[in-house]
Amino acid sequence: MMWDYGFGGWWMWIPAVLIPLLVIAGIIVMIVLLVRSGGSPGRGPTGPSDTTDPARRLLEERLARGEITPEQYRELLDTLEEGRRR
């Protein structure tokens, strides 16, 4: 009786098992990446941030570029929040 069907086919079970496993793993990775990127808009990779407020974002950018000092940043941020409370 020929178990390998004349082609040495005993090893063919390896790709027959590995290829579907790789496809399933790829689908799972895609789902995980989509779920992670689909979080709330105010949440960045380092945690929550106030990205919905363009004025605050502009102040943060100016501080990061060194255009304003931390004291000026705090003062402008307080003024901004004060104006919103009214």
DOLOMAR-334195 format. One record per residue: chain; x, y, z of N, C-alpha, C in turn. Coordinates in Angstrom, 3 decimals, padded with zeros to 6 digits. Each point is the difference from the previous one (the first is absolute). Layout:
BEGIN
[A,[X,Y,Z],[X,Y,Z],[X,Y,Z]] ...
This chain:
BEGIN
[A,[000.843,-001.180,000.000],[-000.843,001.180,000.000],[000.886,001.241,000.000]] [A,[-000.363,001.014,-000.816],[000.801,001.216,-000.063],[-000.642,001.063,000.871]] [A,[000.685,000.360,001.059],[-000.521,001.011,000.912],[000.250,001.406,-000.508]] [A,[001.051,000.197,-000.772],[000.330,001.349,-000.428],[-000.489,000.289,-001.416]] [A,[-000.752,-000.864,-000.596],[-000.577,000.172,-001.329],[001.060,000.245,-001.064]] [A,[001.211,-000.426,000.246],[001.047,000.076,-000.981],[000.687,001.347,-000.126]] [A,[-000.409,001.021,000.741],[000.597,001.334,-000.121],[000.715,000.442,001.266]] [A,[000.146,-000.825,000.952],[000.590,000.415,001.265],[-000.931,000.983,000.705]] [A,[-001.292,-000.197,-000.137],[-000.999,000.956,000.467],[-000.271,-000.002,001.487]] [A,[000.758,-000.743,000.780],[-000.231,-000.017,001.446],[000.173,001.375,000.611]] [A,[000.829,000.849,-000.562],[000.288,001.325,000.555],[-001.057,001.032,-000.391]] [A,[-000.925,-000.322,-000.880],[-000.991,000.966,-000.483],[-000.975,000.447,001.097]] [A,[-000.077,-000.725,001.077],[-000.895,000.418,001.079],[000.513,001.269,000.668]] [A,[001.320,000.269,-000.082],[000.577,001.197,000.644],[-000.580,001.277,-000.603]] [A,[000.096,000.247,-001.313],[-000.625,001.213,-000.537],[-001.519,-000.029,000.101]] [A,[-000.591,-001.181,-000.038],[-001.453,-000.100,000.095],[-000.498,000.462,001.369]] [A,[000.837,-000.085,001.012],[-000.361,000.460,001.341],[000.481,001.428,000.228]] [A,[001.216,000.307,-000.444],[000.585,001.311,000.275],[-000.677,001.147,-000.759]] [A,[-000.347,-000.197,-001.253],[-000.591,001.098,-000.786],[-001.329,000.461,000.600]] [A,[-000.938,-000.882,000.320],[-001.231,000.493,000.644],[000.262,000.669,001.356]] [A,[000.964,-000.523,000.759],[000.328,000.625,001.277],[000.547,001.413,-000.204]] [A,[000.848,000.190,-001.005],[000.534,001.333,-000.297],[-001.103,000.955,-000.459]] [A,[-000.931,-000.484,-000.778],[-001.114,000.842,-000.443],[-000.859,000.414,001.192]] [A,[-000.307,-000.932,000.870],[-000.805,000.306,001.187],[000.743,000.973,000.910]] [A,[001.304,-000.199,000.196],[000.793,000.916,000.829],[000.011,001.399,-000.609]] [A,[000.118,000.096,-001.320],[-000.033,001.301,-000.672],[-001.325,000.711,000.196]] [A,[-001.091,-000.738,-000.069],[-001.324,000.593,000.221],[-000.125,000.500,001.429]] [A,[000.477,-000.774,000.951],[-000.062,000.405,001.406],[000.830,001.256,000.235]] [A,[001.191,000.072,-000.585],[000.853,001.188,000.152],[-000.695,001.222,-000.585]] [A,[-000.622,-000.143,-001.168],[-000.712,001.121,-000.622],[-001.150,000.482,000.886]] [A,[-000.739,-000.918,000.580],[-001.115,000.373,000.872],[000.511,000.743,001.223]] [A,[001.070,-000.505,000.603],[000.571,000.659,001.184],[000.468,001.405,-000.351]] [A,[000.676,000.177,-001.126],[000.469,001.329,-000.406],[-001.159,000.941,-000.275]] [A,[-001.056,-000.495,-000.618],[-001.167,000.840,-000.265],[-000.691,000.414,001.286]] [A,[-000.097,-000.915,000.953],[-000.642,000.325,001.271],[000.822,001.030,000.766]] [A,[001.316,-000.165,000.001],[000.859,000.950,000.715],[-000.045,001.385,-000.621]] [A,[-000.032,000.099,-001.309],[-000.003,001.314,-000.647],[-001.383,000.627,000.020]] [A,[-001.026,-000.748,000.289],[-001.357,000.509,-000.006],[-000.467,000.494,001.349]] [A,[000.914,000.358,000.897],[-000.374,000.493,001.320],[-000.625,001.376,-000.074]] [A,[-000.249,000.589,001.131],[-000.603,001.326,000.029],[000.962,001.012,-000.609]] [A,[-000.515,001.060,-000.634],[000.880,000.940,-000.684],[000.939,000.755,000.929]] [A,[-000.316,000.098,001.263],[000.850,000.717,000.935],[001.033,-000.881,000.666]] [A,[000.237,-001.152,-000.555],[000.929,-000.932,000.621],[001.142,-000.301,-000.955]] [A,[001.211,000.290,000.454],[001.176,-000.242,-000.807],[000.710,-001.246,000.465]] [A,[001.138,-000.326,-000.611],[000.722,-001.212,000.393],[000.592,000.091,001.399]] [A,[000.182,001.218,000.515],[000.566,000.135,001.340],[-001.071,000.261,001.048]] [A,[-001.261,000.030,-000.406],[-001.072,000.223,000.954],[-000.913,001.108,-000.449]] [A,[-000.931,000.383,000.860],[-000.963,001.010,-000.391],[000.658,001.360,-000.208]] [A,[-000.488,000.721,-000.990],[000.468,001.352,-000.239],[-001.158,000.802,-000.573]] [A,[000.092,001.297,000.104],[-001.079,000.862,-000.450],[000.266,000.426,-001.444]] [A,[-000.183,-000.932,-000.940],[000.267,000.303,-001.398],[-001.210,000.602,-000.696]] [A,[-001.152,000.027,000.673],[-001.184,000.551,-000.638],[-000.025,001.518,000.084]] [A,[000.816,000.597,000.837],[000.024,001.443,000.181],[001.166,000.596,-000.789]] [A,[-000.297,000.673,-001.118],[001.094,000.519,-000.819],[000.803,001.108,000.686]] [A,[-000.635,000.807,000.845],[000.729,001.076,000.684],[001.015,-000.579,000.979]] [A,[-000.408,-001.013,000.735],[000.922,-000.631,000.950],[001.135,-000.708,-000.736]] [A,[-000.352,-000.674,-001.096],[001.016,-000.682,-000.796],[001.023,000.997,-000.543]] [A,[-000.474,001.177,-000.432],[000.901,001.031,-000.505],[000.945,000.485,001.102]] [A,[-000.544,000.188,001.197],[000.852,000.410,001.124],[001.065,-001.058,000.301]] [A,[-000.411,-001.271,-000.027],[000.955,-001.082,000.265],[001.100,-000.030,-001.061]] [A,[-000.382,000.237,-001.248],[001.000,000.014,-001.071],[000.970,001.164,000.170]] [A,[-000.534,001.178,000.355],[000.870,001.167,000.194],[000.961,-000.236,001.162]] [A,[-000.486,-000.635,001.057],[000.869,-000.317,001.137],[001.081,-000.996,-000.431]] [A,[-000.388,-001.006,-000.780],[000.952,-001.013,-000.444],[001.069,000.603,-000.913]] [A,[-000.375,000.976,-000.807],[000.973,000.642,-000.886],[000.853,001.030,000.720]] [A,[-000.359,000.331,001.228],[000.774,000.968,000.770],[-000.398,001.444,-000.267]] [A,[-001.139,000.198,-000.635],[-000.457,001.356,-000.297],[-000.510,000.704,001.251]] [A,[-000.504,-000.774,000.948],[-000.476,000.573,001.267],[000.625,-000.781,001.151]] [A,[000.069,000.645,001.151],[000.555,-000.645,001.191],[-001.112,-000.788,000.700]] [A,[000.373,-000.908,000.890],[-001.031,-000.729,000.746],[-000.919,000.929,000.800]] [A,[000.549,001.091,000.515],[-000.834,000.949,000.746],[-001.018,000.655,-000.922]] [A,[000.444,000.395,-001.195],[-000.918,000.591,-000.971],[-001.059,-001.011,-000.421]] [A,[000.417,-001.253,-000.160],[-000.942,-001.058,-000.368],[-001.104,-000.124,001.046]] [A,[000.404,-000.079,001.276],[-000.992,-000.130,001.079],[-000.929,001.205,000.044]] [A,[000.570,001.183,-000.168],[-000.800,001.226,000.029],[-001.005,000.021,-001.162]] [A,[000.455,-000.336,-001.193],[-000.894,-000.017,-001.157],[-001.056,-001.100,000.131]] [A,[000.392,-001.132,000.545],[-000.949,-001.091,000.192],[-001.064,000.384,001.021]] [A,[000.404,000.657,001.082],[-000.975,000.482,000.990],[-000.964,000.996,-000.634]] [A,[000.528,000.905,-000.812],[-000.843,000.988,-000.672],[-000.962,-000.697,-000.940]] [A,[000.460,-000.997,-000.707],[-000.835,-000.746,-000.916],[-001.132,-000.720,000.741]] [A,[000.316,-000.648,001.101],[-001.009,-000.732,000.766],[-000.972,000.972,000.682]] [A,[000.503,001.138,000.417],[-000.846,001.021,000.624],[-001.043,000.492,-001.002]] [A,[000.421,000.222,-001.210],[-000.914,000.465,-001.047],[-001.058,-001.025,-000.323]] [A,[000.308,-001.260,000.140],[-000.978,-001.060,-000.295],[-001.016,-000.168,001.118]] [A,[000.376,000.345,001.217],[-000.922,-000.153,001.139],[-001.113,001.024,-000.038]] [A,[000.239,001.096,-000.675],[-001.023,001.071,-000.035],[-001.156,-000.338,-000.863]] 
